[in-house]
């Protein structure tokens, strides 16, 4: 809850900062003559270009340093030129740039020019770089969604294998049931697919849980249990339903 509150506060502060800068930029532009506006536009465009190019150049300088250290055996991994370009292109400016320009005193030399330039840099980087970021990732083939999915699937199978081997020599029907479950997990190929055995077991378990929920409601209606016991038993059924669901069903998604 505290994270959500602070996220909302930061969002509101960003909106207020952009509104204030927009209002101030409008008042500055309305008071400018045509020659002054042309000079400010040329200067702002030049600064935007320099800011973008400088960040990309620094990213590639770091790339060259990492490559040099990798060739010397100083580090165990390096990254590609496409990844370096993406790092350089992801240099969107925001609240700090606006707040710094906005905090300048009224009598500061060329304050209006600095404020307009800061606003142009933030607007240009957010619009140009922000909008084109996803297409550039696809163009450079840097989307690791499939790789992450394969790594997650391999990790799940490795965990199931460790659990299966840990109880391999344990006798009894309980251990047999657990071995059957972990054996099914080893047969799953992807995080979104499921073996037919696991799917059937889950379907049967859901039918049984639905019957238990219906019986629990009937017991409450007949006053055979009280509200407190009803809530406790309902919570037990909720946990049981989570335990038989898929990994995707148990995933908590931040919206």
Backbone torsions as a table, in degrees:
resi	resn	phi	psi	omega
1	UNK	NA	-42.8	-179.8
2	UNK	-63.8	-36.5	177.4
3	UNK	-62.9	-43.1	179.6
4	UNK	-64.2	-38.4	179.3
5	UNK	-64.0	-47.8	-179.1
6	UNK	-67.2	-33.9	175.3
7	UNK	-62.2	-41.9	178.3
8	UNK	-65.8	-41.4	179.3
9	UNK	-61.8	-45.3	179.2
10	UNK	-62.2	-41.2	179.2
11	UNK	-62.8	-44.7	179.7
12	UNK	-63.5	-41.9	178.8
13	UNK	-63.1	-39.9	177.1
14	UNK	-63.1	-42.5	178.7
15	UNK	-62.7	-44.6	179.7
16	UNK	-62.7	-42.9	179.6
17	UNK	-62.0	-42.6	178.8
18	UNK	-66.2	-38.5	178.2
19	UNK	-63.9	-46.0	179.3
20	UNK	-62.3	-43.0	179.3
21	UNK	-66.7	-37.8	177.6
22	UNK	-64.0	-43.3	177.9
23	UNK	-62.7	-43.1	-179.6
24	UNK	-68.3	-40.0	178.1
25	UNK	-63.5	-37.5	178.8
26	UNK	-65.2	-43.0	178.9
27	UNK	-65.3	-36.1	178.9
28	UNK	-67.7	-43.7	-179.1
29	UNK	-65.7	-37.3	-179.8
30	UNK	-67.4	-25.9	179.9
31	UNK	-91.6	-4.9	-177.6
32	UNK	-85.4	146.6	170.6
33	UNK	-83.7	169.0	-175.9
34	UNK	-61.7	-41.4	-179.1
35	UNK	-66.9	-38.8	178.9
36	UNK	-67.5	-39.6	178.8
37	UNK	-64.5	-41.0	178.8
38	UNK	-63.3	-41.9	178.9
39	UNK	-64.0	-44.7	-179.8
40	UNK	-64.6	-38.2	179.7
41	UNK	-65.7	-45.5	178.3
42	UNK	-60.5	-43.6	-178.3
43	UNK	-65.2	-43.8	-178.6
44	UNK	-64.5	-43.4	178.8
45	UNK	-62.4	-40.5	179.3
46	UNK	-63.5	-43.1	-179.1
47	UNK	-66.3	-41.8	178.0
48	UNK	-59.1	-45.2	179.8
49	UNK	-62.3	-45.1	-179.0
50	UNK	-64.8	-40.9	-179.4
51	UNK	-61.5	-46.2	-178.6
52	UNK	-66.7	-47.8	-177.7
53	UNK	-65.0	-38.9	-178.8
54	UNK	-63.5	-43.1	180.0
55	UNK	-65.3	-41.5	178.5
56	UNK	-64.0	-40.9	179.3
57	UNK	-63.2	-41.7	178.6
58	UNK	-64.8	-38.1	178.7
59	UNK	-63.1	-40.4	-179.9
60	UNK	-75.4	-29.2	172.9
61	UNK	-64.3	-42.5	176.5
62	UNK	-64.5	-36.9	177.2
63	UNK	-61.4	-42.9	179.0
64	UNK	-63.8	-39.6	178.8
65	UNK	-64.8	-43.8	179.5
66	UNK	-64.2	-41.3	178.5
67	UNK	-63.0	-40.1	177.7
68	UNK	-62.8	-45.7	179.4
69	UNK	-66.2	-35.0	178.9
70	UNK	-66.4	-42.8	179.0
71	UNK	-65.4	-29.0	177.5
72	UNK	-84.4	-2.6	-179.6
73	UNK	78.2	17.2	-178.7
74	UNK	-80.0	-29.5	178.5
75	UNK	-128.2	160.2	-172.6
76	UNK	-97.5	-5.2	-177.8
77	UNK	-151.1	155.3	175.1
78	UNK	-136.4	174.1	178.5
79	UNK	-125.6	163.6	-171.4
80	UNK	-82.7	169.4	176.7
81	UNK	-65.1	-34.7	177.1
82	UNK	-62.9	-39.4	177.0
83	UNK	-66.9	-36.3	177.0
84	UNK	-65.0	-41.7	178.3
85	UNK	-63.6	-39.4	179.3
86	UNK	-63.9	-40.0	176.9
87	UNK	-62.5	-42.7	178.8
88	UNK	-67.8	-34.5	-178.1
89	UNK	-78.1	-17.7	-177.0
90	UNK	-89.7	41.0	-176.5
91	UNK	-103.4	47.8	-179.6
92	UNK	-65.2	137.5	177.2
93	UNK	-97.6	158.0	-175.9
94	UNK	-151.0	-129.1	-169.0
95	UNK	-63.2	-38.5	-176.7
96	UNK	-62.8	-44.0	178.8
97	UNK	-62.3	-44.5	179.5
98	UNK	-65.2	-44.1	-178.4
99	UNK	-64.8	-37.4	179.4
100	UNK	-64.6	-45.3	178.9
101	UNK	-68.0	-39.8	-178.2
102	UNK	-66.8	-26.7	-177.2
103	UNK	-80.9	-7.5	-179.9
104	UNK	-65.0	140.1	179.0
105	UNK	-66.6	158.9	-175.6
106	UNK	-62.3	-31.6	-177.2
107	UNK	-91.8	12.3	179.0
108	UNK	-68.6	136.8	-178.4
109	UNK	-59.4	131.0	178.1
110	UNK	56.7	35.9	-178.3
111	UNK	-62.3	-43.2	-179.1
112	UNK	-61.2	-40.4	178.7
113	UNK	-64.6	-40.7	-180.0
114	UNK	-66.8	-42.6	179.6
115	UNK	-62.8	-46.1	178.6
116	UNK	-63.5	-39.1	179.8
117	UNK	-66.6	-43.1	177.9
118	UNK	-61.2	-42.8	178.7
119	UNK	-63.6	-39.3	179.1
120	UNK	-66.6	-40.5	179.4
121	UNK	-63.5	-46.8	-179.9
122	UNK	-63.7	-46.4	-178.0
123	UNK	-64.7	-44.0	-177.8
124	UNK	-67.2	-44.1	-178.2
125	UNK	-69.0	-38.5	178.8
126	UNK	-67.5	-41.9	-176.7
127	UNK	-77.9	-54.2	-174.7
128	UNK	-69.3	-55.9	-176.9
129	UNK	-72.7	-40.3	-178.5
130	UNK	-64.4	-43.4	-177.9
131	UNK	-70.3	-35.5	-175.4
132	UNK	-89.7	-0.2	-175.4
133	UNK	-64.3	-48.4	-178.9
134	UNK	-63.8	-45.4	176.9
135	UNK	-61.5	-35.1	179.4
136	UNK	-66.9	-39.8	177.7
137	UNK	-60.3	-42.8	178.2
138	UNK	-68.5	-40.0	-178.6
139	UNK	-64.3	-41.2	-179.5
140	UNK	-85.1	-0.4	178.5
141	UNK	57.5	48.4	-179.7
142	UNK	-104.0	2.6	178.8
143	UNK	-71.5	114.8	-176.6
144	UNK	-99.8	21.4	-178.8
145	UNK	-58.5	-44.3	-179.9
146	UNK	-68.7	-39.0	178.7
147	UNK	-63.5	-43.1	179.0
148	UNK	-62.9	-40.6	178.9
149	UNK	-63.3	-42.5	179.0
150	UNK	-65.2	-40.8	178.7
151	UNK	-63.6	-41.2	178.8
152	UNK	-64.6	-42.8	178.4
153	UNK	-62.3	-43.1	179.3
154	UNK	-63.7	-38.5	178.7
155	UNK	-66.4	-39.9	178.5
156	UNK	-62.7	-43.4	179.4
157	UNK	-65.1	-36.5	178.5
158	UNK	-66.0	-40.0	177.5
159	UNK	-65.4	-42.4	178.4
160	UNK	-64.2	-37.4	178.7
161	UNK	-64.6	-42.4	178.6
162	UNK	-62.7	-42.4	179.2
163	UNK	-66.6	-40.1	-179.0
164	UNK	-62.6	-45.7	-178.2
165	UNK	-70.8	-27.4	-178.2
166	UNK	-68.6	-26.0	-179.3
167	UNK	-115.0	18.5	-175.0
168	UNK	-62.5	-36.7	-177.5
169	UNK	-99.2	7.6	-178.6
170	UNK	-83.1	124.6	-179.8
171	UNK	-82.6	166.5	173.8
172	UNK	112.8	155.6	-179.0
173	UNK	-66.2	-31.1	179.3
174	UNK	-64.7	-43.9	178.2
175	UNK	-66.5	-35.8	177.4
176	UNK	-62.5	-41.1	179.4
177	UNK	-65.3	-41.6	178.5
178	UNK	-67.1	-39.0	177.7
179	UNK	-62.3	-36.9	177.8
180	UNK	-64.7	-39.7	179.1
181	UNK	-64.9	-48.9	-178.6
182	UNK	-68.1	-29.8	175.5
183	UNK	-65.2	-38.7	175.6
184	UNK	-63.7	-40.0	178.9
185	UNK	-62.7	-34.6	178.9
186	UNK	-68.2	-22.8	-178.5
187	UNK	-87.2	-10.5	-178.7
188	UNK	-73.7	130.0	-176.3
189	UNK	-89.4	-37.8	-178.4
190	UNK	-133.8	163.4	-178.9
191	UNK	-68.4	-19.9	-178.5
192	UNK	-99.7	-8.2	178.3
193	UNK	-101.4	170.6	-179.0
194	UNK	-153.4	148.1	178.5
195	UNK	-72.3	153.9	-178.2
196	UNK	-63.4	-35.0	179.3
197	UNK	-64.2	-46.3	179.4
198	UNK	-64.1	-39.9	-179.6
199	UNK	-63.9	-42.4	178.9
200	UNK	-66.4	-41.8	178.9
201	UNK	-62.1	-40.7	179.6
202	UNK	-66.5	-40.2	179.9
203	UNK	-62.6	-45.1	179.1
204	UNK	-64.3	-41.1	179.6
205	UNK	-62.9	-38.5	179.1
206	UNK	-66.6	-37.5	176.3
207	UNK	-62.2	-44.2	179.4
208	UNK	-64.1	-40.2	179.4
209	UNK	-66.0	-39.2	177.9
210	UNK	-62.5	-40.1	177.3
211	UNK	-64.7	-39.4	178.6
212	UNK	-65.9	-39.0	178.4
213	UNK	-65.4	-39.8	178.2
214	UNK	-65.1	-44.0	178.0
215	UNK	-63.7	-38.2	178.9
216	UNK	-62.6	-41.2	177.4
217	UNK	-64.8	-37.7	177.7
218	UNK	-64.8	-40.7	178.3
219	UNK	-62.4	-38.2	177.9
220	UNK	-68.0	-40.7	179.7
221	UNK	-64.2	-33.3	-179.2
222	UNK	-87.2	6.3	179.7
223	UNK	59.6	28.4	175.7
224	UNK	-83.6	-16.1	172.2
225	UNK	-137.2	155.5	178.6
226	UNK	-90.9	174.3	-179.6
227	UNK	-60.3	-36.6	-179.0
228	UNK	-65.8	-47.1	178.5
229	UNK	-64.2	-35.8	178.9
230	UNK	-61.4	-45.9	-179.3
231	UNK	-65.6	-39.2	179.1
232	UNK	-63.4	-45.9	-179.8
233	UNK	-68.9	-35.1	176.8
234	UNK	-65.1	-37.9	176.9
235	UNK	-65.3	-39.9	176.8
236	UNK	-59.3	-41.6	178.8
237	UNK	-67.8	-35.0	177.7
238	UNK	-63.3	-45.4	178.4
239	UNK	-64.3	-37.8	179.4
240	UNK	-66.2	-37.8	178.2
241	UNK	-66.3	-38.7	176.3
242	UNK	-63.9	-36.3	-176.7
243	UNK	-68.8	-28.2	-179.4
244	UNK	-96.0	-4.3	179.5
245	UNK	-78.0	173.1	178.1
246	UNK	-78.7	167.8	176.8
247	UNK	-60.4	-35.9	-179.7
248	UNK	-67.2	-34.7	178.1
249	UNK	-65.7	-32.7	-177.6
250	UNK	-88.2	-2.1	-177.6
251	UNK	-71.9	131.6	176.3
252	UNK	-94.4	115.0	-176.2
253	UNK	-103.8	127.1	179.1
254	UNK	-84.0	114.9	-179.2
255	UNK	-105.4	NA	NA
